[in-house]
């Protein structure tokens, strides 16, 4: 037993002390969340006071962990935008499912290392199983493979690396020097512009991300895509990938997936579908037809921490090309306990040492099934339809026609500048919404992914939007 006078005893307390503190968190965290639901969506703390308290942590003298836990809960309760609040109508990150929260506690306690199958066979198999199940539900073939990522950006970066490598296998060793001309890929101008960072990361440069104009409704214009391909090839550039977005950030629009698949097939290019948040439609038997064409993809991105409502951050990359994925990331070292092609995560993913992320979605899917998730998605869309009706009846302009749970609106005359108005609504603490642009026009963007939002939360948002001062 560790001596309590040992200065490291606080890092590894007795089982009895761990149980007491664990019970404390189990009791206090739900109470904090209950207060959040009844309070402000936005931070309400005194920044100057917080900074003074923070400066007092010089780490020279230890403090009781019980007090530190209380302090930490209080700071997060008052010092962040609350995505767990039912009137957070923001950027896709909803309150997490309870099974996902349980998964985080389990994983934190066991802390498995998912670099190799050898060190964590149960964890690697669980994660592979759930990703393959999602891939099959999305329409990919039985032998498709997948893995969890830190988020959608890592998953999308993996897609580009696969596309570059398939276009020219020498890219793996020679980089862009392997290509006869500058490699380029195609995305909607209204796609998530993390793609620019990804182009930079992969070494092909931001100019390689070719932004294809939209069609006036926020969807990629297929004719403009064909024109861009033709022009680039005439200029000596080397197209490698077409990306279709299934759920744009600003307006929730789904690009023409079937048409993009056809163009990619005819041009012999990698076809990737970025369904980071819209991909959750696969859960609904009634609505999944909106994603027709995704099944032709070479690879797909879906974020579990968005509409699937796991804890942050948990993306997924899925592909029908297991051999290319292994070729992209394969490496061999003497210090790793195994080097199993197609199986060890460190030779099939961008990461090396990594957390067991897949248990979050595994437990949630196992507890609710596709039927439960389908009901969750359909409920969000139904509530958004209610909001659309309420605002239209009050003279608001509906600016988008999304099949997902996002609404872009513009107020009637007399509301003034939209961005100023949005800041005023947010400052009130009654709801969190966003100002954005759609087809060059300023709009108010409302997205609903919270599994416990109610019709009353929608009506409270309507009241907040109706207040001109």
C-alpha positions as CSV (number, residue, x, y, z in Angstrom):
1,X,0.0,0.0,0.0
2,X,1.3,3.5,-0.9
3,X,2.3,5.7,2.0
4,X,0.1,8.8,2.2
5,X,3.2,10.9,2.9
6,X,4.4,9.9,-0.6
7,X,3.9,13.1,-2.7
8,X,2.7,11.0,-5.6
9,X,-0.1,9.4,-3.5
10,X,-2.7,11.9,-5.0
11,X,-2.0,10.4,-8.5
12,X,-2.7,6.9,-7.4
13,X,-5.1,7.0,-4.5
14,X,-6.5,3.9,-2.6
15,X,-9.4,2.0,-4.1
16,X,-11.7,3.4,-1.3
17,X,-10.7,7.0,-2.1
18,X,-11.2,6.4,-5.9
19,X,-14.6,5.0,-5.2
20,X,-15.5,8.0,-3.1
21,X,-14.4,10.5,-5.7
22,X,-16.0,8.5,-8.5
23,X,-19.3,8.6,-6.6
24,X,-18.9,12.4,-6.1
25,X,-18.6,12.9,-9.9
26,X,-21.6,10.5,-10.5
27,X,-23.6,12.7,-8.2
28,X,-22.4,16.2,-9.1
29,X,-22.2,16.0,-12.9
30,X,-25.9,15.3,-13.5
31,X,-26.8,18.1,-11.1
32,X,-24.5,20.5,-13.0
33,X,-26.1,19.5,-16.3
34,X,-29.6,20.0,-14.9
35,X,-28.7,23.5,-13.9
36,X,-27.2,24.1,-17.4
37,X,-30.5,23.1,-19.0
38,X,-32.4,25.7,-17.0
39,X,-29.8,28.4,-17.4
40,X,-27.8,30.2,-20.1
41,X,-26.4,28.6,-23.2
42,X,-23.4,30.9,-23.2
43,X,-20.6,31.6,-20.6
44,X,-21.7,33.5,-17.5
45,X,-18.5,33.7,-15.5
46,X,-16.4,36.6,-14.5
47,X,-13.3,36.3,-16.7
48,X,-11.1,38.5,-14.5
49,X,-11.9,36.5,-11.4
50,X,-11.3,33.2,-13.3
51,X,-7.9,34.4,-14.5
52,X,-6.9,35.3,-10.9
53,X,-7.9,31.9,-9.7
54,X,-6.1,30.2,-12.6
55,X,-3.0,32.2,-11.9
56,X,-3.1,30.9,-8.3
57,X,-2.3,27.4,-9.6
58,X,1.4,27.5,-9.5
59,X,1.6,23.7,-8.9
60,X,4.1,24.1,-6.0
61,X,1.8,22.8,-3.3
62,X,-0.8,20.1,-3.8
63,X,-4.5,20.7,-3.2
64,X,-7.2,18.2,-2.3
65,X,-8.6,16.5,-5.4
66,X,-12.2,16.8,-4.1
67,X,-11.8,20.6,-4.1
68,X,-10.2,20.5,-7.6
69,X,-13.1,18.4,-9.0
70,X,-15.6,20.9,-7.6
71,X,-13.7,23.8,-9.0
72,X,-13.4,22.2,-12.5
73,X,-17.1,21.4,-12.7
74,X,-17.9,25.0,-11.7
75,X,-15.6,26.5,-14.3
76,X,-17.1,24.4,-17.1
77,X,-20.6,25.0,-15.9
78,X,-20.2,28.7,-16.2
79,X,-17.3,29.1,-18.6
80,X,-18.2,27.4,-21.9
81,X,-20.9,27.5,-24.6
82,X,-23.1,24.6,-23.6
83,X,-23.5,22.2,-26.5
84,X,-25.4,20.0,-24.0
85,X,-28.1,22.7,-23.7
86,X,-31.3,21.9,-25.6
87,X,-31.3,25.4,-27.2
88,X,-27.8,25.1,-28.6
89,X,-28.7,25.3,-32.3
90,X,-25.1,25.4,-33.4
91,X,-22.4,23.5,-35.2
92,X,-23.5,19.8,-35.1
93,X,-22.1,18.9,-31.7
94,X,-25.0,17.8,-29.6
95,X,-25.3,16.5,-26.1
96,X,-23.7,13.1,-26.0
97,X,-25.6,9.9,-25.6
98,X,-25.4,8.4,-22.1
99,X,-23.9,5.1,-23.5
100,X,-21.1,7.2,-25.1
101,X,-20.4,8.9,-21.7
102,X,-20.2,5.4,-20.1
103,X,-17.8,4.3,-22.8
104,X,-15.5,7.2,-22.0
105,X,-15.4,6.2,-18.3
106,X,-14.7,2.6,-19.1
107,X,-11.9,3.5,-21.6
108,X,-10.4,6.0,-19.2
109,X,-10.2,3.3,-16.5
110,X,-8.6,0.7,-18.7
111,X,-6.6,3.1,-21.0
112,X,-5.9,0.5,-23.8
113,X,-3.3,1.3,-26.4
114,X,-4.8,0.8,-29.9
115,X,-1.6,1.0,-31.9
116,X,-1.6,-2.8,-32.4
117,X,-4.1,-5.7,-32.3
118,X,-1.6,-7.6,-30.2
119,X,-1.8,-5.1,-27.3
120,X,-5.6,-4.6,-27.4
121,X,-7.3,-7.3,-29.5
122,X,-10.8,-6.9,-27.9
123,X,-10.7,-3.1,-28.4
124,X,-9.4,-3.3,-32.0
125,X,-12.0,-5.9,-32.9
126,X,-14.9,-3.9,-31.4
127,X,-13.8,-0.7,-33.2
128,X,-13.4,-2.5,-36.5
129,X,-16.8,-4.2,-36.1
130,X,-18.7,-1.0,-35.5
131,X,-17.0,0.8,-38.4
132,X,-17.7,-2.1,-40.8
133,X,-21.3,-2.1,-39.6
134,X,-21.6,1.6,-40.4
135,X,-19.8,1.1,-43.8
136,X,-22.3,-1.6,-44.8
137,X,-25.2,0.5,-43.7
138,X,-23.8,3.3,-45.9
139,X,-23.9,0.9,-48.8
140,X,-20.2,-0.1,-49.1
141,X,-19.5,-3.8,-49.8
142,X,-19.0,-6.5,-47.2
143,X,-15.2,-6.4,-47.4
144,X,-15.1,-2.6,-46.8
145,X,-12.9,-1.6,-43.9
146,X,-12.9,1.4,-41.5
147,X,-11.4,2.9,-38.5
148,X,-12.1,5.7,-36.0
149,X,-10.3,9.1,-36.3
150,X,-9.9,12.2,-34.2
151,X,-12.5,13.8,-36.4
152,X,-13.7,14.5,-39.9
153,X,-10.6,16.4,-40.9
154,X,-8.3,13.4,-40.2
155,X,-10.8,11.1,-42.1
156,X,-10.9,13.4,-45.1
157,X,-7.1,13.7,-45.1
158,X,-6.9,9.9,-45.2
159,X,-9.2,10.0,-48.3
160,X,-6.9,12.4,-50.1
161,X,-3.8,10.4,-49.2
162,X,-5.5,7.3,-50.6
163,X,-6.5,9.1,-53.8
164,X,-3.0,10.4,-54.4
165,X,-1.5,7.0,-53.8
166,X,-3.9,5.2,-56.1
167,X,-3.4,7.9,-58.8
168,X,0.4,7.3,-58.5
169,X,1.8,4.7,-56.1
170,X,5.2,6.5,-56.2
171,X,3.6,9.4,-54.3
172,X,4.2,7.3,-51.2
173,X,8.0,7.7,-51.6
174,X,8.5,10.7,-53.9
175,X,5.6,12.9,-53.0
176,X,4.3,15.3,-55.6
177,X,7.5,14.8,-57.6
178,X,6.0,11.5,-58.8
179,X,3.3,13.4,-60.8
180,X,3.8,14.8,-64.3
181,X,1.8,17.8,-63.3
182,X,0.3,19.4,-60.2
183,X,-2.2,17.0,-58.6
184,X,-5.6,18.6,-57.9
185,X,-8.9,17.5,-56.4
186,X,-12.5,18.9,-56.5
187,X,-14.8,20.1,-53.7
188,X,-17.9,22.3,-53.6
189,X,-17.3,26.0,-52.9
190,X,-19.7,25.5,-50.0
191,X,-17.9,22.4,-48.6
192,X,-16.1,22.4,-45.2
193,X,-12.9,24.3,-45.9
194,X,-10.8,22.2,-43.7
195,X,-10.0,20.7,-47.1
196,X,-7.7,23.7,-47.7
197,X,-5.7,22.7,-44.6
198,X,-5.7,19.1,-45.7
199,X,-4.2,20.1,-49.1
200,X,-1.5,22.0,-47.2
201,X,-0.9,19.0,-44.9
202,X,-0.5,16.5,-47.7
203,X,2.1,18.7,-49.4
204,X,0.1,19.4,-52.6
205,X,-0.7,23.0,-51.6
206,X,-3.9,24.8,-51.0
207,X,-4.3,25.7,-54.7
208,X,-4.8,22.0,-55.3
209,X,-8.2,22.2,-53.7
210,X,-10.3,23.2,-56.6
211,X,-13.5,25.0,-55.4
212,X,-16.3,24.1,-57.7
213,X,-19.2,26.7,-57.9
214,X,-22.6,25.8,-56.5
215,X,-25.9,25.8,-58.4
216,X,-27.6,28.7,-56.7
217,X,-29.1,26.4,-54.0
218,X,-25.9,25.5,-52.2
219,X,-25.2,22.2,-54.0
220,X,-22.1,21.5,-56.2
221,X,-22.8,22.3,-59.8
222,X,-22.0,19.1,-61.8
223,X,-21.6,21.0,-65.1
224,X,-19.1,23.3,-63.5
225,X,-17.2,20.3,-62.1
226,X,-16.9,18.8,-65.6
227,X,-15.7,22.2,-67.0
228,X,-13.0,22.4,-64.2
229,X,-11.8,18.9,-64.9
230,X,-11.5,19.6,-68.6
231,X,-9.7,22.9,-68.0
232,X,-7.2,21.4,-65.5
233,X,-6.3,18.6,-67.8
234,X,-5.7,21.0,-70.6
235,X,-3.4,22.9,-68.4
236,X,-1.4,19.8,-67.5
237,X,-2.7,19.4,-64.0
238,X,-3.5,15.9,-62.7
239,X,-6.9,15.4,-61.2
240,X,-7.0,12.7,-58.4
241,X,-10.3,12.9,-56.5
242,X,-13.8,14.3,-56.5
243,X,-15.5,15.0,-53.2
244,X,-19.2,15.2,-52.7
245,X,-20.5,16.7,-49.5
246,X,-23.5,15.1,-47.9
247,X,-24.6,17.9,-45.6
248,X,-22.8,21.2,-46.1
249,X,-21.9,23.1,-43.0
250,X,-23.8,26.3,-43.8
251,X,-27.0,24.9,-45.2
252,X,-27.1,21.2,-44.9
253,X,-27.3,20.6,-48.6
254,X,-26.4,17.3,-50.2
255,X,-24.4,17.5,-53.4
256,X,-25.6,15.4,-56.4
257,X,-24.1,12.1,-55.2
258,X,-25.1,10.0,-58.2
259,X,-23.9,12.5,-60.7
260,X,-20.6,13.0,-58.9
261,X,-20.1,9.3,-58.8
262,X,-20.7,9.0,-62.5
263,X,-18.3,11.8,-63.3
264,X,-15.6,10.3,-61.1
265,X,-16.1,6.9,-62.6
266,X,-15.8,8.2,-66.2
267,X,-12.7,10.3,-65.3
268,X,-11.2,7.3,-63.4
269,X,-10.9,9.4,-60.2
270,X,-11.2,8.5,-56.5
271,X,-14.8,9.4,-55.3
272,X,-15.1,10.4,-51.7
273,X,-18.3,11.4,-49.9
274,X,-17.8,13.7,-46.9
275,X,-20.9,12.8,-44.9
276,X,-19.4,14.0,-41.6
277,X,-22.8,15.0,-40.2
278,X,-25.4,14.2,-42.9
279,X,-24.2,10.6,-42.9
280,X,-26.4,9.9,-39.9
281,X,-29.4,9.7,-42.3
282,X,-28.3,6.1,-42.9
283,X,-29.9,5.2,-39.6
284,X,-33.4,6.1,-40.9
285,X,-35.1,3.6,-43.2
286,X,-37.5,6.4,-44.2
287,X,-34.9,9.1,-45.0
288,X,-31.7,7.3,-46.0
289,X,-32.7,7.5,-49.7
290,X,-31.5,11.1,-49.6
291,X,-28.0,9.7,-49.7
292,X,-28.5,7.6,-52.8
293,X,-25.2,7.5,-54.7
294,X,-23.0,7.3,-51.6
295,X,-22.8,3.6,-52.0
296,X,-20.6,4.2,-55.1
297,X,-18.0,6.0,-53.1
298,X,-14.4,4.8,-52.8
299,X,-14.4,6.2,-49.3
300,X,-16.7,7.9,-46.9
301,X,-16.3,10.1,-43.8
302,X,-18.9,10.1,-41.0
303,X,-18.4,11.8,-37.7
304,X,-19.8,9.8,-34.7
305,X,-19.6,12.9,-32.5
306,X,-22.0,14.9,-34.7
307,X,-25.5,13.5,-35.3
308,X,-24.6,10.1,-33.9
309,X,-24.0,12.1,-30.7
310,X,-21.0,10.4,-29.2
311,X,-18.6,12.3,-27.1
312,X,-15.9,14.4,-28.8
313,X,-14.0,13.7,-30.9
314,X,-14.8,10.6,-32.9
315,X,-14.7,10.5,-36.7
316,X,-14.8,7.5,-39.0
317,X,-13.1,6.7,-42.3
318,X,-14.4,3.9,-44.4
319,X,-13.2,2.6,-47.7
320,X,-13.8,-0.3,-50.2
321,X,-10.0,-0.4,-50.8
322,X,-8.3,-2.1,-47.9
323,X,-5.1,-2.7,-49.9
324,X,-4.6,1.0,-50.7
325,X,-5.3,2.0,-47.1
326,X,-2.6,-0.4,-45.9
327,X,-0.2,0.7,-48.5
328,X,-0.6,4.4,-47.5
329,X,0.2,3.9,-43.8
330,X,2.3,0.8,-43.7
331,X,5.5,1.0,-41.7
332,X,7.7,-1.6,-40.0
333,X,9.7,-1.2,-36.8
334,X,11.4,-3.6,-34.4
335,X,10.0,-2.2,-31.2
336,X,6.3,-2.8,-32.0
337,X,4.9,-6.2,-30.9
338,X,3.3,-7.0,-34.2
339,X,3.0,-5.8,-37.8
340,X,-0.2,-7.3,-39.2
341,X,-1.3,-5.9,-42.5
342,X,-5.0,-4.8,-42.6
343,X,-5.2,-5.3,-38.8
344,X,-2.8,-3.3,-36.7
345,X,-4.1,0.2,-36.5
346,X,-0.7,1.8,-36.6
347,X,-0.2,0.4,-40.1
348,X,-3.7,1.2,-41.3
349,X,-4.3,4.7,-39.9
350,X,-2.6,8.1,-39.6
351,X,-2.2,7.8,-35.9
352,X,0.2,5.7,-33.9
353,X,-0.6,5.7,-30.1
354,X,-4.3,6.3,-29.9
355,X,-7.3,6.1,-27.7
356,X,-10.1,3.5,-28.0
357,X,-12.7,5.7,-29.6
358,X,-15.0,3.1,-31.1
359,X,-16.6,1.9,-27.9
360,X,-18.6,5.2,-27.8
361,X,-20.6,4.4,-30.9
362,X,-20.6,0.6,-30.3
363,X,-22.4,1.0,-26.9
364,X,-24.8,3.6,-28.3
365,X,-25.7,1.5,-31.4
366,X,-25.9,-1.7,-29.4
367,X,-28.2,0.0,-26.8
368,X,-30.5,1.7,-29.3
369,X,-30.0,-0.1,-32.6
370,X,-30.4,1.5,-36.0
371,X,-34.1,1.9,-35.2
372,X,-33.3,4.1,-32.1
373,X,-30.9,6.2,-34.0
374,X,-33.3,6.5,-36.9
375,X,-35.9,7.8,-34.5
376,X,-33.4,10.3,-33.1
377,X,-32.6,11.7,-36.6
378,X,-36.2,11.8,-37.7
379,X,-37.2,13.7,-34.5
380,X,-34.6,16.4,-35.1
381,X,-35.9,16.9,-38.6
382,X,-39.5,17.1,-37.4
383,X,-38.6,19.7,-34.9
384,X,-36.8,21.7,-37.5
385,X,-39.9,21.5,-39.7
386,X,-41.9,23.0,-36.8
387,X,-39.4,25.9,-36.6
388,X,-39.7,26.4,-40.4
389,X,-43.4,26.7,-40.2
390,X,-43.4,29.0,-37.2
391,X,-40.9,31.4,-38.8
392,X,-42.5,31.4,-42.2
393,X,-45.8,32.3,-40.6
394,X,-44.1,35.3,-39.1
395,X,-42.8,36.6,-42.4
396,X,-39.3,35.1,-42.3
397,X,-37.6,34.0,-45.5
398,X,-36.6,30.4,-45.8
399,X,-33.2,30.4,-47.7
400,X,-32.4,26.7,-47.9
401,X,-34.2,23.5,-48.8
402,X,-32.3,20.9,-46.8
403,X,-33.3,17.3,-46.1
404,X,-31.3,17.5,-42.9
405,X,-32.0,19.3,-39.6
406,X,-30.6,22.7,-40.5
407,X,-32.5,25.8,-41.4
408,X,-31.2,29.0,-43.0
409,X,-33.5,32.0,-42.6
410,X,-33.6,35.7,-43.1
411,X,-35.8,38.0,-40.9
412,X,-38.4,40.3,-42.3
413,X,-37.6,44.0,-42.7
414,X,-36.8,46.0,-39.5
415,X,-34.4,43.6,-37.8
416,X,-31.3,45.4,-38.9
417,X,-27.9,43.8,-39.6
418,X,-28.1,40.0,-39.3
419,X,-24.8,39.5,-37.6
420,X,-25.5,42.2,-35.0
421,X,-28.9,40.6,-34.4
422,X,-27.4,37.1,-34.0
423,X,-24.8,38.5,-31.5
424,X,-27.7,40.0,-29.5
425,X,-29.6,36.7,-29.4
426,X,-26.5,34.8,-28.3
427,X,-25.7,37.4,-25.6
428,X,-29.2,36.9,-24.1
429,X,-28.2,33.3,-23.3
430,X,-31.6,32.1,-24.4
431,X,-30.3,30.2,-27.5
432,X,-27.1,29.8,-29.6
433,X,-27.5,30.3,-33.3
434,X,-25.0,31.3,-36.1
435,X,-24.7,34.0,-38.7
436,X,-23.5,32.5,-42.1
437,X,-23.6,33.1,-45.8
438,X,-25.5,31.1,-48.4
439,X,-25.0,31.8,-52.1
440,X,-23.5,35.2,-51.1
441,X,-26.4,36.2,-48.8
442,X,-26.2,36.7,-45.1
443,X,-28.5,34.3,-43.3
444,X,-29.2,33.0,-39.8
445,X,-28.3,29.3,-39.5
446,X,-30.1,27.0,-37.0
447,X,-29.1,23.4,-36.6
448,X,-30.8,20.9,-34.3
449,X,-29.0,17.7,-33.3
450,X,-29.8,17.6,-29.5
451,X,-31.6,14.4,-28.7
452,X,-33.6,15.9,-25.8
453,X,-34.7,19.2,-27.4
454,X,-38.5,19.7,-27.2
455,X,-41.1,21.7,-29.1
456,X,-41.0,24.2,-26.2
457,X,-37.3,24.8,-27.0
458,X,-38.3,25.5,-30.6
459,X,-40.9,28.0,-29.4
460,X,-38.5,29.6,-27.0
461,X,-36.1,30.1,-30.0
462,X,-39.0,31.6,-32.0
463,X,-39.6,34.0,-29.1
464,X,-35.9,34.9,-29.0
465,X,-35.8,35.5,-32.7
466,X,-39.0,37.6,-32.6
467,X,-37.4,40.1,-30.1
468,X,-36.1,43.0,-32.1
469,X,-34.4,44.7,-29.1
